[in-house]
Amino acid sequence: MKETPSTASPHPLDQLAHELEVAKQAENQAREQRMAIEQQLCKLVGTKDEGSFSVKGDYYKVTTVAGMSRVVDSEKWAAVRQQLPADIAQSVIRSKLEVNTRQLKSLQQLNPAHYQLVSQAITTKPKKVSIKFERLEVQ
């Protein structure tokens, strides 16, 4: 006979997943509270479109820092760049080298010799392990 969830001691996985769920809820509430306070401080201190702005109180100096995110449209840039001197084009828009992971893994399988050459120019570090959870409905 199978024990019902209410009378059985919780499985260690269920206990830790529950603790993670509670911690994430608290983290979300704390983040929302922090964001609300930050918004109030921005109204009180003021902001610039870009750059920093500071105000001192009796016990704290609060600085707001704002910036802009800029993304290059590669197709438009290809057309515009031809109309600029090369030194200006190179100094305003930088090229960013990125690894195409799918192609790299494919190269590793299909051509190990070329992979060995390419991998000499790549530093690989493990990422933080992420954990997902979902609450299961007890039936």
Summary of the structure (lengths in Angstrom):
residues: 139
radius of gyration: 26.3
end to end distance: 15.8
largest distance: 80.7
contacts: 209
relative contact order: 0.07
helix: 48%
strand: 9%
